[in-house]
Amino acid sequence: MKAYEIRDGFGLDKLVSCERPDPVPGPFQVRVRVKATSLNYRDLMMVEGRYNPRQKLPLVPNSDGAGVVDAVGPGVTRVKPGDRVMGLFAQTWLAGELSRSVQGSTLGGPLDGALADTLVLHEAGVVHTPPHLTDEEASTLPCTALTAWSALVTHGALKAGDTVLLQGTGGVSIFALQIARMMGARVLITSSRDDKLERARALGAHEGINYVTTPDWDKAARSLTGGSGVDHVVEVGGAGTMEKSLKAVRLGGTVSVIGVLSGGAGAVPVTPILMGNLRVQGIFVGHRQSFEALNRALTLHGVRPVVDRVFPFSEARAAFEHLKSGAHFGKVVIRVE
């Protein structure tokens, strides 16, 4: 099998192609021929050593992959050879509450991930691909789409008529836009570029805020809601944007923390959380039960992920560079075979 490994240290220059023996599925395991893998910011942080500097190497990165089952081990009943499937990010999180053991079962670190042409997974850790999606599109769902769904639906209890504020036009924010519109919510979205805001409006965003020309985007969001504030903020920036998110949300509203693009360390402004009766919810992707609910909704409504660009397997490093540049709109994908 062909793969990429982070080897002999961290950094994009340490991401090297390699060959490994073809794996054979054991009891209750399935072998998946990976067709496509998408990139998350987590994957970039893992390669660069910022996600877990103590991660054991070598490691095959990438949490998200989609492909076709080509062999199954004894006892497998959930899937059969020929089935199109996606890998579950947290392999042992089927439902219920998050646990430490679940956190240790994630693909792309600490477990080998999907930047390879072959994956062997437990049958419980795969989910059938929505039939209307290509493998490239399906590869974007396991982390990014599920994170947005968990934030807005599983934990956020989003309802029709709510107003959602989204930050930027990366993968999670664009999925959150699509999900929020599917649920009948009003969407405000920020970006540093007007052309990206126009693309977001074409996808159904109601209002766009350029945070370069309007640095007080929190005030702009409140103004667009008649001064009351938005019902829900999907917070992808982290420490650098949290204070404004807390100012943008209404009394009793929700801020879902899903990213650290502007940094993970900083003082937490406790007073507005307390006085505003706010709910600040951390989102660790989600479990299989939520993933299957998301897939049913996407299938019912015919929603297709927004893929920014597809790179060939031989240009994996260039795909990471493109993600790092921030030029993307939606998801960056690598076609494996």
TORDO-98712 format. One line per 2 residues: their letters; for each residue x, y, z of C-alpha. Coordinates in steps of 0.02 Angstrom, whole numbers, plus 50000, padded with zeros to 5 digits. Each point is the difference from the previous one (the first is absolute). Last residue first. Layout:
residues N
A> X Y Z | ...
***
This chain:
residues 337
EV> 49654 50338 49672 | 50043 50116 50143
RI> 49911 50159 49948 | 50053 50133 50125
VV> 49867 50124 50057 | 49999 50180 50060
KG> 49830 50052 50069 | 49898 50160 49997
FH> 50073 50160 49930 | 50189 49986 49998
AG> 50126 50142 50002 | 50048 49971 50182
SK> 50181 49972 49952 | 50013 49850 50117
LH> 49868 49905 49901 | 50096 50030 49839
EF> 50162 49945 50082 | 49915 49841 50060
AA> 49941 49963 49823 | 50176 50034 49935
RA> 50065 49868 50121 | 49877 49873 49932
ES> 50053 50028 49820 | 50028 49817 49950
FP> 49826 49956 50065 | 49922 50117 49873
FV> 49924 50163 50064 | 49815 50045 50001
RD> 49950 50182 50028 | 49868 50101 50092
VV> 49874 49861 50031 | 49832 50064 50062
PR> 49904 49852 50070 | 49840 49944 49913
VG> 49827 50015 50078 | 49867 49890 49920
HL> 49873 50044 50135 | 49959 49822 50051
TL> 50179 49941 49973 | 50076 50140 50103
AR> 49873 49967 50140 | 50032 49812 50002
NL> 50187 50031 50001 | 49985 50118 50149
AE> 49900 49870 50098 | 50133 49869 49960
FS> 50137 50116 50063 | 49900 50038 50158
QR> 49988 49814 50043 | 50182 49976 49954
HG> 50063 50127 50127 | 50053 50181 49985
VF> 50137 50128 49955 | 50065 50050 50173
IG> 49891 50155 50022 | 50026 50113 50151
QV> 49841 50089 50055 | 49988 50175 50072
RL> 49822 50032 50060 | 49965 50179 50045
NG> 49901 50070 50147 | 50055 50171 49939
ML> 50064 50054 50169 | 50100 49842 50027
IP> 50070 49980 49826 | 50029 50188 49987
TV> 50096 49995 50166 | 50110 49850 49961
PV> 50109 50077 49866 | 50120 49852 49976
AG> 50181 50055 49995 | 50099 49923 49859
AG> 50071 49841 49928 | 49934 49907 49849
GS> 50052 50115 49860 | 49926 50091 49851
LV> 49947 49842 49909 | 49950 49915 50163
GI> 49843 49906 49951 | 49833 49925 50053
VS> 49931 50109 50139 | 49811 50008 49987
VT> 49934 50165 50070 | 49818 49991 50055
GG> 49872 50132 50044 | 49917 50041 50166
LR> 50020 50185 49971 | 50042 50022 49817
VA> 50167 49961 49919 | 50112 50132 49921
KL> 50089 50052 50160 | 50052 49822 50042
SK> 50061 49978 49821 | 50101 50160 50015
EM> 50090 49933 50154 | 50029 49831 49918
TG> 50087 50066 49844 | 50185 49992 50040
AG> 49986 49859 50128 | 49919 49880 49879
GV> 49961 50041 49820 | 49874 49864 49958
EV> 49853 50060 50107 | 49833 49947 49928
VH> 49891 50136 50076 | 49817 49968 50043
DV> 49846 50103 50038 | 50067 50163 49930
GS> 49994 50165 50093 | 49856 50109 50064
GG> 50047 50163 49914 | 49877 49985 49857
TL> 50080 49838 49940 | 50104 50081 49863
SR> 50062 50128 50127 | 50058 49860 50114
AA> 50099 49923 49857 | 50078 50169 49957
KD> 50049 50025 50181 | 50087 49831 50000
WD> 50081 50041 49835 | 50094 50144 50081
PT> 50143 49981 49874 | 49884 50052 49857
TV> 50117 50029 49851 | 50105 49851 50051
YN> 49857 49901 50078 | 49900 50003 49838
IG> 49823 49960 50058 | 49881 49899 49891
EH> 49811 49988 50019 | 49867 49873 49950
AG> 50113 49853 49963 | 49916 49885 49874
LA> 50137 49919 49897 | 50006 50150 49883
RA> 50022 50108 50156 | 50154 49898 50045
RE> 50071 50028 49825 | 49971 50187 50022
LK> 50087 49996 50169 | 50147 49913 49918
DD> 50012 50139 49871 | 49993 50129 50139
RS> 50155 49933 50084 | 50048 50003 50185
ST> 49851 49891 50042 | 49850 50001 50117
IL> 49833 49909 49989 | 49822 50038 50055
VR> 49875 49859 49975 | 49812 49994 50033
AG> 49936 49827 50046 | 49882 49884 49906
MM> 50084 49836 50047 | 50072 49974 49825
RA> 50063 50179 50008 | 50090 49961 50163
IQ> 50072 49840 49928 | 50069 50085 49845
LA> 50074 50145 50098 | 50072 49880 50130
FI> 50081 49903 49857 | 50076 50162 49938
SV> 50062 50046 50174 | 50073 49828 50031
GG> 50098 49996 49836 | 50069 50175 49994
TG> 49900 50155 49955 | 50030 50113 50149
QL> 49908 50011 50165 | 49817 49953 50007
LV> 49859 50091 50091 | 49835 49907 50014
TD> 49827 50078 50013 | 49854 49890 50053
GA> 49841 49999 49894 | 49991 49812 49984
KL> 50080 49911 50145 | 50176 49959 50057
AG> 50009 49882 50148 | 50182 50050 50025
HT> 50066 49834 50066 | 49949 49874 49866
VL> 49939 50132 49877 | 50115 50152 49985
AS> 50164 49945 50077 | 49982 49814 49963
WA> 49952 50036 49819 | 50148 50118 49975
TL> 50119 49872 50076 | 49921 49861 49896
AT> 50029 50098 49840 | 50183 50030 50039
CP> 50052 49838 50079 | 49921 49852 49908
LT> 49924 50099 49853 | 50136 50062 49882
SA> 50044 49827 49931 | 49822 49984 49937
EE> 50027 50139 49872 | 50155 49919 49928
DT> 49915 49830 50003 | 49857 50072 49899
LH> 49835 50034 50089 | 49821 49949 49955
PP> 50015 49829 50082 | 50038 50066 50175
TH> 50155 49901 50053 | 49972 49859 50125
VV> 50085 50023 50169 | 50159 49915 50061
GA> 50068 49984 50177 | 49885 49860 50058
EH> 50078 49886 49868 | 50169 50025 50081
LV> 50119 50084 49881 | 50135 49949 49875
LT> 50048 50143 49884 | 50077 49995 49826
DA> 50054 50131 49872 | 50079 50109 50132
LA> 49975 50175 50071 | 49853 49928 50098
GD> 50064 49988 50177 | 50114 49903 50114
LP> 49935 50004 50179 | 50061 50134 50124
GG> 49978 50095 49892 | 49925 50002 49824
LT> 49854 49895 50058 | 49935 50021 50176
SG> 49990 49858 50127 | 50090 50082 50147
QV> 49865 50131 50020 | 49875 49858 50017
SR> 50100 49927 50143 | 49997 50167 50088
SL> 49810 50005 49988 | 49868 50097 49903
EG> 49819 49969 50048 | 49873 49896 49908
AL> 50012 49919 49828 | 50118 49898 49889
WT> 50165 50076 50055 | 50124 49857 49974
QA> 50078 50057 49835 | 50003 50185 50038
FL> 50012 50068 49821 | 49881 49870 49926
GM> 50065 49938 49832 | 49891 50022 49847
VR> 49921 49860 49899 | 49953 49939 49826
DG> 49951 49817 50007 | 50085 49885 49873
PK> 50051 49869 50127 | 49870 49990 50140
VR> 49949 50111 50145 | 49924 49989 50173
TV> 50013 49810 50018 | 50185 49962 50029
GP> 50030 49840 50098 | 50160 49944 49913
GV> 50095 50136 49907 | 49941 50107 49856
AD> 50077 50043 49831 | 49981 50132 49864
VV> 49898 50133 50091 | 49997 50156 49892
GA> 50061 50175 50037 | 49985 50154 50108
GD> 50126 50084 50114 | 50010 50127 50139
SN> 50122 50007 50146 | 50159 50034 49903
PV> 50176 49947 50050 | 50098 49837 49984
LP> 50114 50004 50151 | 50183 49956 50023
LK> 50007 50059 50136 | 49925 50009 50174
QR> 49905 50161 50036 | 50089 50098 50137
PN> 49985 50168 49910 | 49812 49972 49991
YR> 49903 50127 49897 | 50145 50116 49962
GE> 50117 49869 49927 | 49993 50069 49822
VM> 49920 49842 49932 | 49873 49997 50141
ML> 49959 50185 49979 | 49969 49971 49815
DR> 49888 49853 50039 | 49903 50100 50130
YN> 49971 50135 49869 | 49904 49866 49907
LS> 50047 49924 49833 | 49894 49882 49897
TA> 50038 49820 49949 | 49946 49912 49842
KV> 49987 49826 49925 | 50058 49897 50148
RV> 49992 49813 49973 | 49919 49947 50162
RV> 50040 49840 50093 | 49872 49948 50129
QF> 50026 49931 50175 | 49884 49894 50108
PG> 50133 49862 50012 | 50159 50046 49906
PV> 50019 50101 49840 | 50162 49970 49903
PD> 50117 50148 49976 | 50105 50025 49843
PR> 50180 50025 50055 | 50052 50183 50006
EC> 50064 50119 49868 | 50056 50178 50030
SV> 49970 50181 49954 | 50073 50133 50114
LK> 49929 50136 50111 | 50155 50061 50093
DL> 50016 50154 49887 | 49825 50047 50055
GF> 50062 50011 50179 | 50028 49880 50143
GD> 50139 49878 50041 | 50078 49843 49929
RI> 49843 49945 49905 | 49826 50066 49967
EY> 49946 49862 49882 | 49917 49997 49830
AK> 49924 49840 49933 | 50009 49866 49866
M> 49949 49821 50032
***
